[in-house]
Amino acid sequence: MYAKCFDQSQKLRYDLKGMKIEMYQNAVQAKAGFGVDQILERGRKEKVWTGPTDWVLVKYDADFKIISLN
């Protein structure tokens, strides 16, 4: 789905606002509002998506890995 969206784009802009991070012993939760502005290659039509997003990352060895994205 993401590849198709990117392939159809002439221009794509992604923005995060108001990020809040909560740290736990072996995990991190990040929440923010997102906005995606897309101009399609065909017809130069503009699409806009906005909403909340929420990531949970868990520490594996020395790195953090995303285990969920809502």
Secondary structure, DSSP 8 states (H G I E B T S, - for coil): -HHHHHHTEEEEEEEEEEEEEEE-SSEEEEEEEEEEEEEETTTT-EEEEEEEEEEEEEEETTEEEEEEE-
